[in-house]
Amino acid sequence: MGKGGRSHMKPDEYITQNLPEMVKDLKKLVAVPSVLDESSARPGAPFGENNRKVLDTFLAIAGEMGMETVDYNGYAGEVTLGHGEKMVGILGHLDVVEAGAGWNTEPFQMTQREETVFGRGVSDDKGPVISSLYAMKYIRDNGLLPQDHSIRLIVGTDEEEGLRCIEYYVKHAPRLPDCSFVPDGYFPMVNCEKGLIDFDLSFPVEPMDGAVARVLSLTGGSGRNVVASSASCRLQIPQEHRDVALKLLRAQSGLTVTDTEDGCLVESTGVSAHAMEPEKGKNAISILLHGLYQSGVTCSIQRFFSAYERAIGLDYTGEKLGCAFQDDLSGAMTINVGTLELKEDQIMLKANARYPATFTHQQILDSMAVALKQAGFTYAEALAMDPLYIPKNAPLIQKLMQAYREVTGDMDHDAFSIGGATYARSIPNAVSFGPLFPYETELAHQANECLSLDSLKRMTQIYILALDKLLH
């Protein structure tokens, strides 16, 4: 059946027949490397030419289906089915993170191997967006849309970086959906998201009298939302102190010390992980700074090493800052220092905190920010997002869970909480719902991101049933 055709099929038959079209449309989206590029930003393309292009591509696909589309100046787009006052929403995103290294296929040229497709964005979030669009098409083609209802699929182009797309949409849309799901997380569903604070720290460079070693460079990490996998410090050490200093540094666990002409290069290697789960990684920045502090080799920025050890050290729970909070709903507080940079007069850190859902932003600031300032850091908040929690007995949660269970037969898994942040926080009465199944491995943001066609078919079947339940 071609786009815009009429169907009286069962969902599984419809999906099987439409799968080649779904794959073809997904391939069109993956072919656009829609990574934030502010160097090519302009009016109508606030996040760069490729993010503008991917939005045009998607709206054209929906338009060919006969759906109504609206472009919000390149920030976001919407696809609407029906004109009823009661509106069900779906929120997804078309931007992606950089490809990175380690791919076995071309990341922006979708490749199919047997029953799996590979490419940046196939699971996060272009595949689920295509799945949602075809679920809407099924509802239309089978006459399942009540006259007093409408469905609106909202797609953003800056979810991975700053969420400026959805902020713009919320400010400019004539109205928002009454209830929504976000196909950008996990099945069965995420009904609770921790609070989030992105913050910057600076510490003044105040050379210490009598220091043995002078710090020439200090760097680490790639982003505040990633546990740092590497960090390094270059030290200048006078010849008369060099042997003893090198011996002390080499005695520290986790440090690699390489001789240089005027001193040494001290490096640490960590294990990368998402900032929402720092316990799954090892922070190279903290390993480096802890080792330098413990070594006993006094450095020109020793006050910074002491301050970091006092406030953070190897801890990622907030214990040293007096905010090791936790609750039964969403778990424990986490803090991740993601980047480190030595400038002429300042040492700069970019960090991220995820706090339990039953706590408030002010409670966190009253302990974390105050303790950091007491340690000598200048604290500046870059982004704050309140927690999200919708009880399991809410109608939205119950209907979505019913749809998931009826399709999968999975009665073992239930709604749960995460430390991550999705569009669900951006509009009222919304939750993250799929696409990753409990038995699947998370490969979003990693090399060889993939999506099995079986998962694409199954999520589409779930989304069809979910829409049908939310519409009635």
NORPEWO-V326567 format. One record per pair of residues at least 24 apart in sequence whose C-alpha atoms are under 10 Angstrom apart, sorted by the first residue. I is the first residue (numbers start at 1). J is the second residue. Records with the same first field share a line. If there is no record, write none. Layout:
I: J, J
//
This chain:
2: 65
3: 61, 62, 63, 64, 65, 66, 134, 137
4: 62, 63, 64, 65, 66, 67, 137, 138, 140, 141
5: 65, 66, 137, 138, 141
6: 137, 138, 140, 141, 142, 143
7: 137, 138, 139, 140, 141, 142, 143
8: 138, 141, 142, 143
9: 138, 141, 142
10: 138, 142, 461
11: 135, 138, 139, 142, 457, 458, 460, 461, 462, 464, 465
12: 457, 458, 460, 461
14: 134, 135, 138, 457, 461
15: 131, 134, 135, 138, 456, 457, 458, 460, 461
16: 457
18: 134, 457
19: 131, 134, 453, 456, 457
21: 130, 134
22: 127, 130, 131, 133, 134, 456, 457
23: 110, 112, 117, 122, 127, 130, 131, 453, 456
24: 110
25: 57, 58, 61, 126, 127, 130
26: 58, 110, 117, 119, 121, 122, 126, 127, 128, 129, 130, 131
27: 108, 109, 110, 111, 112, 117, 118, 119, 122, 126, 127
28: 54, 57, 58, 61, 108, 109, 110, 126
29: 53, 54, 55, 56, 57, 58, 61, 94, 95, 108, 109, 110, 120, 121, 122, 126, 127, 130
30: 54, 94, 95, 96, 107, 108, 109, 110, 111, 118, 119, 120, 121, 122, 126, 127
31: 106, 107, 108, 109, 110, 119, 120, 121
32: 57, 94, 95, 96, 108, 109, 120, 121
33: 94, 95, 96, 97, 98, 99, 107, 108, 109, 120, 121
34: 94, 95, 96, 97, 98, 108, 120, 121, 157, 158
35: 94, 95, 96, 97, 98, 99, 157, 158, 160, 161
36: 95, 96, 97, 98, 157, 158, 159, 160, 161, 162
42: 74
43: 73, 74
44: 71, 72, 73, 74, 75
45: 73, 74, 75, 157
46: 73, 74, 75, 157, 158, 164, 165
47: 74, 75, 95, 157, 158, 161, 164, 165
48: 74, 157
49: 74
50: 95, 157
51: 75, 76, 94, 95, 96, 156, 157, 158
52: 76, 94, 95, 157
54: 94, 95, 126, 157
55: 93, 94, 95, 155, 156, 157
58: 94, 126, 129, 130, 133, 155
59: 155
61: 130, 133
62: 130, 133, 134, 137
65: 133, 134, 137
66: 137
67: 133, 136, 137, 140
68: 152
69: 152, 153, 154
70: 154
71: 155, 169
72: 156, 165, 168, 169, 172, 173
73: 165, 168, 169
74: 156, 157, 158, 165
75: 155, 156, 157, 158, 163, 164, 165, 166, 167, 168, 169
76: 154, 155, 156, 157, 158, 164, 165, 166, 167, 168, 169
77: 153, 154, 155, 156, 157, 165, 166, 169
78: 152, 153, 154, 155, 156, 169, 173
79: 133, 136, 151, 152, 153, 154, 155
80: 133, 136, 150, 151, 152, 153, 154
81: 136, 137, 139, 140, 145, 149, 150, 151, 152, 153
82: 140, 145, 146, 147, 148, 149, 150, 151, 152
83: 145, 146, 147, 148, 149, 150, 151, 152
84: 145, 146, 147, 148, 149, 150, 151
85: 147, 148, 149, 150, 177, 178
86: 146, 147, 148, 149, 150, 151, 177, 178, 179, 471
87: 148, 149, 150, 151, 152, 175, 176, 177, 178, 179, 180, 470, 471
88: 149, 150, 151, 152, 153, 176, 177, 178, 179, 180, 181, 430, 467, 470, 471
89: 150, 151, 152, 153, 154, 176, 177, 178, 179, 180, 181, 182, 427, 429, 430, 467, 470
90: 129, 132, 133, 136, 151, 152, 153, 154, 155, 177, 179, 180, 181, 182, 183, 423, 424, 430, 431, 432, 433, 463, 467
91: 129, 132, 152, 153, 154, 155, 156, 166, 180, 181, 182, 183, 184, 422, 423, 424, 426, 427, 430, 431, 432
92: 124, 125, 126, 127, 128, 129, 130, 132, 153, 154, 155, 156, 157, 159, 166, 181, 182, 183, 184, 422, 423, 424
93: 121, 124, 125, 126, 128, 129, 154, 155, 156, 157, 158, 159, 160, 163, 165, 166, 182, 183, 184, 423
94: 121, 124, 125, 126, 127, 129, 155, 156, 157, 158, 159, 160
95: 120, 121, 124, 125, 126, 155, 156, 157, 158, 159, 160, 161
96: 120, 121, 122, 124, 125, 126, 157, 158, 159, 160, 161, 444, 445
97: 121, 124, 159, 160, 161, 444, 445, 446
98: 445, 446, 447
99: 445, 446, 447, 448, 449
100: 445, 446, 447, 448
101: 446, 447, 448
102: 446, 447, 448
103: 446, 447, 448, 449
104: 447, 448
105: 447, 448, 449
106: 448
107: 447, 448, 449
110: 450
111: 450
112: 450, 451, 452, 453
113: 452
114: 452, 453
115: 451, 452, 453, 454, 455
116: 450, 451, 452, 453, 454, 455, 456
117: 448, 449, 450, 451, 452, 453
118: 447, 448, 449, 450, 451, 452
119: 447, 448, 449, 450, 451
120: 443, 444, 445, 446, 447, 448, 449, 450
121: 444, 445, 449, 450, 451
122: 444, 449, 450, 451, 452, 456
123: 183, 184, 185, 435, 436, 442, 443, 444, 445, 449, 450, 451, 452, 455, 456
124: 160, 183, 184, 185, 435, 436, 443, 444, 445, 449, 450, 451
125: 155, 159, 183, 184, 185, 435, 444
126: 155, 183, 184
127: 183, 184, 435, 450, 451, 453, 455, 456, 459
128: 182, 183, 184, 185, 434, 435, 436, 451, 455, 456, 459, 460, 463
129: 153, 154, 155, 182, 183, 184, 435, 460
130: 456, 460
131: 183, 435, 456, 457, 458, 459, 460, 461, 462, 463, 464
132: 182, 183, 459, 460, 461, 462, 463, 464, 467
133: 460, 463, 464
134: 460, 461, 463, 464
135: 459, 460, 461, 462, 463, 464, 465, 466, 467, 468
136: 460, 463, 464, 467, 468
137: 464
138: 460, 461, 464
139: 464, 465, 467, 468, 471
144: 467, 468, 471, 472
145: 467, 468, 471, 472
146: 468, 471, 472
148: 471
149: 470, 471, 472
150: 177, 471
151: 177, 180, 467, 470, 471
152: 176, 177, 180
153: 177, 180, 181, 182
154: 182
156: 423
159: 421, 422, 423
160: 422, 445
162: 383
163: 422, 423, 426
166: 423, 426, 427
167: 423, 426, 427
169: 426
170: 426, 427
176: 427, 428
177: 427, 428, 429, 430
178: 427, 428, 429, 430
179: 395, 396, 427, 428, 429, 430, 431, 470
180: 396, 424, 427, 428, 429, 430, 431, 432, 433, 467, 470
181: 396, 397, 400, 423, 424, 429, 430, 431, 432, 433, 434, 463, 466, 467
182: 422, 423, 424, 425, 430, 431, 432, 433, 434, 435
183: 422, 423, 424, 431, 432, 433, 434, 435, 436, 459, 463
184: 421, 422, 423, 424, 431, 432, 433, 434, 435, 436
185: 418, 420, 421, 422, 431, 432, 433, 434, 435, 436, 437, 442
186: 415, 416, 418, 432, 433, 434, 435, 436, 437, 438, 440, 442
187: 400, 401, 404, 413, 414, 415, 416, 432, 433, 434, 435, 436, 437, 438, 439, 459
188: 397, 400, 401, 402, 403, 404, 405, 408, 410, 411, 412, 413, 414, 415, 416, 432, 433, 434, 435, 436, 437, 438
189: 397, 400, 401, 404, 413, 414, 415, 416, 417, 431, 432, 433, 434, 435, 436, 437
190: 388, 389, 390, 397, 414, 415, 416, 417, 418, 420, 422, 424, 430, 431, 432, 433, 434
191: 388, 389, 390, 391, 392, 396, 397, 414, 415, 416, 417, 418, 424, 430, 431, 432, 433
192: 329, 330, 356, 357, 387, 388, 389, 390, 391, 392, 415, 416, 417, 418, 419, 420, 421, 424, 425, 431, 432
193: 329, 330, 354, 355, 356, 357, 385, 386, 387, 388, 389, 390, 416, 417, 418, 419, 420, 421, 422, 424, 425, 431, 432
194: 276, 329, 330, 331, 332, 333, 334, 353, 354, 355, 356, 357, 358, 359, 385, 386, 387, 388, 389, 417, 418, 419, 420, 421
195: 330, 333, 353, 354, 355, 356, 357, 358, 359, 360, 361, 364, 384, 385, 386, 387, 388, 418, 419, 420, 421, 425
196: 276, 334, 335, 352, 353, 354, 355, 356, 357, 361, 383, 384, 385, 386, 387, 419, 420, 421
197: 335, 351, 352, 353, 354, 355, 361, 364, 365, 381, 382, 383, 384, 385, 386
198: 224, 225, 335, 336, 350, 351, 352, 353, 354, 380, 381, 382, 383, 384, 385
199: 224, 337, 349, 350, 351, 352, 353, 369, 379, 380, 381, 382, 383, 384
200: 224, 337, 339, 348, 349, 350, 351, 352, 377, 378, 379, 380, 381, 382, 383
201: 337, 340, 346, 347, 348, 349, 350, 351, 369, 372, 373, 376, 377, 378, 379, 380, 381
202: 304, 340, 341, 342, 345, 346, 347, 348, 349, 350, 376, 377, 378, 379, 380
203: 301, 303, 304, 307, 308, 342, 345, 346, 347, 348, 349, 373, 375, 376, 377, 378, 379
204: 301, 303, 304, 342, 343, 344, 345, 346, 347, 348, 376, 377, 378
205: 300, 301, 302, 303, 304, 342, 343, 344, 345, 346, 347
206: 300, 301, 302, 303, 304, 345, 346
207: 299, 300, 301, 302, 303, 345
208: 298, 299, 300, 301, 302, 303
209: 298, 299, 300, 301
210: 298, 299, 300
211: 237, 297, 298, 299, 300, 301, 302
212: 236, 237, 238, 240, 241, 242, 245, 296, 297, 298, 299, 300
213: 237, 238, 241, 242, 245, 263, 264, 297, 298, 299, 300, 301, 302
214: 238, 263, 298, 299, 300, 301, 302
215: 263, 299, 300, 301, 302, 342
216: 265, 300, 342, 344
217: 265, 341, 342, 343, 344
218: 265, 266, 267, 285, 288, 289, 340, 341, 342, 343, 347, 348
219: 267, 285, 288, 339, 340, 341, 342, 343, 347, 348, 349
220: 267, 268, 269, 283, 284, 285, 286, 288, 337, 338, 339, 340, 341, 342, 349
221: 270, 272, 283, 284, 285, 337, 338, 339, 340, 341, 349, 350
222: 272, 338, 339, 340, 350
223: 275, 337, 338, 339, 340, 349, 350, 351, 352
224: 274, 275, 336, 337, 338, 339, 340, 349, 350, 351, 352, 353
225: 273, 274, 275, 276, 277, 278, 335, 336, 337, 338, 339, 350, 351, 352, 353, 420
226: 271, 272, 273, 274, 275, 276, 277, 278, 281, 283, 336, 337, 338, 339, 351, 352
227: 270, 271, 272, 273, 274, 275, 276, 277, 278, 279, 280, 281, 282, 283, 284, 285, 286, 335, 336, 337, 338, 339, 351
228: 268, 269, 270, 271, 272, 273, 274, 275, 278, 281, 282, 283, 284, 285, 286, 287, 336, 337, 338, 339, 340
229: 268, 269, 270, 271, 272, 273, 281, 282, 283, 284, 285, 338
230: 267, 268, 269, 270, 271, 272, 282, 283, 284, 285, 287, 288, 339
231: 255, 266, 267, 268, 269, 270, 283, 284, 285, 286, 287, 288, 289, 339, 340, 341
232: 256, 257, 265, 266, 267, 268, 269, 284, 285, 288, 289, 340
233: 257, 264, 265, 266, 267, 268, 288, 289, 292, 342
234: 258, 259, 260, 262, 263, 264, 265, 266, 267
235: 259, 260, 262, 263, 264, 265, 266, 299, 300
236: 260, 261, 262, 263, 264, 265, 299, 300
237: 261, 262, 263, 264, 299
238: 262, 263
239: 263
241: 297
244: 297
245: 295, 296, 297, 298
246: 295, 297
247: 295, 297
248: 291, 292, 294, 295, 296, 297
249: 291, 292, 293, 294, 295, 296, 297
250: 291, 295
251: 291, 294, 295
252: 287, 288, 290, 291, 292, 293, 294, 295
253: 287, 288, 290, 291, 294, 295
254: 284, 287, 288, 290, 291
255: 284, 287, 288, 289, 290, 291, 292
256: 288
266: 291, 292
274: 336, 419, 420, 445
275: 316, 334, 335, 336, 337, 338, 351, 352, 353, 354, 419, 420
276: 333, 334, 335, 336, 352, 353, 354, 355, 418, 419, 420, 421
277: 316, 334, 335, 336, 354, 418, 419, 420
278: 315, 316, 317, 334, 335, 336, 337
279: 315, 316, 317, 334, 336
282: 314, 316
283: 314, 315, 316, 336, 337, 338
284: 314, 337, 338, 339
285: 313, 314, 336, 337, 338, 339, 340, 349
286: 312, 313, 314, 315, 316, 336, 337, 338, 340
287: 313, 314
288: 313, 314
289: 313, 314
290: 314
301: 347
303: 375, 376
304: 347, 375, 376, 377
306: 375, 376
307: 372, 374, 375, 376, 377
308: 372, 375, 376, 377
309: 375
310: 371, 372, 375
311: 368, 371, 372, 373, 374, 375, 376, 377
312: 336, 337, 372, 375
316: 353
317: 353, 354, 355
318: 353, 355, 364, 367, 368
319: 368
320: 368, 371, 372
321: 364, 367, 368, 369, 370, 371, 372, 374, 375
322: 364, 366, 367, 368, 370, 371
323: 355, 363, 364, 365, 366, 367, 368, 369, 371
324: 355, 356, 364, 367, 368
325: 355, 356, 358, 359, 363, 364
326: 355, 356, 357, 358, 359
327: 355, 356, 357, 358, 359
328: 356, 357, 358
329: 356, 357, 358, 389, 416, 417, 418
330: 355, 356, 357, 358, 387, 389, 416, 417, 418, 419
331: 355, 356, 357, 358, 417, 418, 419
332: 356, 357, 419
333: 357, 359, 364, 419
334: 419
335: 368
347: 377
348: 377, 378
349: 377, 379
350: 380, 382
351: 381, 382
352: 381, 382, 383, 384
353: 384, 419
354: 384, 385, 386, 387, 418, 419, 420, 421
355: 386, 387, 419
356: 387, 417, 418, 419
357: 386, 387, 388, 389, 417, 418, 419
358: 387, 388, 389
359: 386, 387
360: 386, 387
361: 385, 386, 387
385: 421, 425, 426
386: 421, 425, 426
387: 419, 421, 425
388: 417, 418, 421, 422, 424, 425, 426, 428, 429, 430, 431
389: 417, 424, 425, 429, 430, 431
390: 429, 430, 431
391: 415
392: 416
394: 429
395: 470
396: 429, 430, 431, 466, 469, 470
397: 429, 430, 431, 433
398: 469
399: 465, 466, 467, 468, 469, 470
400: 431, 433, 462, 463, 465, 466, 467, 469, 470
401: 433, 462, 466
402: 462, 465, 466, 469
403: 461, 462, 463, 464, 465, 466, 467, 468, 469, 470
404: 433, 434, 458, 459, 461, 462, 463, 465, 466
405: 462
406: 462, 465
407: 458, 459, 461, 462, 463, 465
408: 437, 458, 459, 461, 462
410: 438
413: 438
433: 459, 462, 463, 466
434: 459, 462, 463
435: 459, 460, 462, 463
//
